[in-house]
Amino acid sequence: MREQSIIHLIGILVLLIFASCGPVLTIKHVGSLDRNMTKEEVSQRLPNTKLFENDITHEGIIYTVWTYSISAGQSSNHYMLVFKGEKLFFWGYPHEFARSEDPVVNAIGAKRFE
């Protein structure tokens, strides 16, 4: 278990290093998104710098989470996009998931970091 965690961490660090070398996700990119866009439409608007993608099941529904590193000035943070089926459901910084009034969004954010 510990070895797997270390390998996972090294993989994320390598991805972060390579992601920082090319186009990065910016506020301008996420400002062009709209709820219910398809995965294909979202992919066309964002740089191909996704750190990772995973599925989260909540109350029997599968949500796909795309995680990016977003550039905000000289710092960068994680930024998540959640799809319900093929449609964009919610997107934002991790703390925005925690602050959402939607209990489904809260649960997805909490499960993402378990």
C-alpha positions as CSV (number, residue, x, y, z in Angstrom):
1,M,0.0,0.0,0.0
2,R,2.8,2.4,1.0
3,E,4.8,1.6,-2.2
4,Q,1.7,2.1,-4.3
5,S,1.2,5.6,-2.7
6,I,4.8,6.5,-3.3
7,I,4.6,5.4,-7.0
8,H,1.3,7.4,-7.4
9,L,2.9,10.5,-5.9
10,I,5.9,10.2,-8.1
11,G,3.6,9.9,-11.1
12,I,1.7,13.0,-10.2
13,L,5.0,15.0,-9.7
14,V,6.3,13.9,-13.1
15,L,3.0,14.9,-14.7
16,L,3.1,18.3,-13.0
17,I,6.6,18.9,-14.2
18,F,5.7,18.0,-17.8
19,A,2.4,19.9,-17.6
20,S,4.3,23.0,-16.6
21,C,6.4,22.8,-19.8
22,G,3.5,23.3,-22.2
23,P,0.2,25.1,-22.4
24,V,-1.5,25.4,-19.0
25,L,-5.1,25.7,-17.9
26,T,-6.0,29.3,-17.1
27,I,-9.0,31.3,-15.8
28,K,-9.7,32.3,-19.4
29,H,-10.1,28.7,-20.4
30,V,-12.5,27.8,-17.6
31,G,-14.4,31.0,-18.2
32,S,-15.4,29.6,-21.6
33,L,-17.1,26.6,-20.0
34,D,-20.9,26.1,-19.6
35,R,-22.9,23.5,-17.7
36,N,-24.0,20.6,-19.8
37,M,-21.3,20.9,-22.4
38,T,-20.2,17.5,-23.7
39,K,-16.8,16.1,-22.9
40,E,-15.8,16.6,-26.5
41,E,-16.8,20.3,-26.4
42,V,-14.9,20.8,-23.1
43,S,-11.8,19.1,-24.6
44,Q,-11.9,21.4,-27.6
45,R,-11.7,24.5,-25.3
46,L,-9.1,23.3,-22.8
47,P,-5.4,22.5,-23.3
48,N,-4.5,18.8,-23.3
49,T,-2.8,19.0,-19.9
50,K,-5.2,16.9,-17.7
51,L,-3.2,15.6,-14.7
52,F,-5.6,12.6,-14.2
53,E,-9.1,11.3,-14.7
54,N,-11.1,9.1,-12.4
55,D,-14.6,8.0,-11.8
56,I,-16.5,8.5,-8.5
57,T,-19.7,6.7,-7.7
58,H,-22.3,8.6,-5.6
59,E,-25.7,7.2,-4.9
60,G,-25.4,4.8,-7.8
61,I,-24.4,7.4,-10.3
62,I,-21.0,7.5,-11.9
63,Y,-19.3,10.9,-12.2
64,T,-16.1,11.4,-14.1
65,V,-13.6,13.9,-12.6
66,W,-10.9,15.5,-14.7
67,T,-8.2,17.2,-12.6
68,Y,-5.9,19.9,-14.0
69,S,-3.3,22.2,-12.7
70,I,-4.5,25.8,-13.2
71,S,-2.2,28.7,-13.5
72,A,-3.1,31.8,-11.4
73,G,-0.3,34.3,-11.8
74,Q,2.8,32.7,-10.4
75,S,1.1,30.0,-8.5
76,S,-0.8,26.9,-9.6
77,N,-3.6,24.9,-7.9
78,H,-5.7,21.9,-8.7
79,Y,-8.9,22.5,-10.7
80,M,-11.6,19.9,-11.2
81,L,-14.2,19.3,-13.8
82,V,-17.0,16.8,-13.0
83,F,-19.1,15.1,-15.7
84,K,-22.4,13.4,-15.1
85,G,-22.5,11.0,-18.0
86,E,-21.2,12.9,-21.0
87,K,-22.3,16.4,-19.7
88,L,-20.3,18.9,-17.6
89,F,-22.0,19.0,-14.2
90,F,-19.7,21.1,-12.0
91,W,-16.2,22.6,-12.1
92,G,-14.0,24.6,-9.7
93,Y,-11.3,24.6,-7.2
94,P,-11.5,21.9,-4.4
95,H,-12.7,24.5,-1.8
96,E,-15.5,25.4,-4.1
97,F,-16.8,21.8,-4.0
98,A,-16.8,22.0,-0.2
99,R,-18.7,25.3,-0.2
100,S,-21.3,24.3,-2.7
101,E,-24.9,24.2,-1.5
102,D,-25.4,21.0,-3.6
103,P,-24.9,18.0,-1.4
104,V,-23.9,15.9,-4.4
105,V,-21.1,18.3,-5.3
106,N,-19.9,18.3,-1.7
107,A,-19.8,14.5,-1.7
108,I,-17.9,14.3,-5.0
109,G,-15.3,16.8,-3.7
110,A,-14.9,14.8,-0.4
111,K,-14.6,11.4,-2.2
112,R,-12.1,12.9,-4.7
113,F,-9.6,13.4,-1.9
114,E,-10.2,10.2,0.1
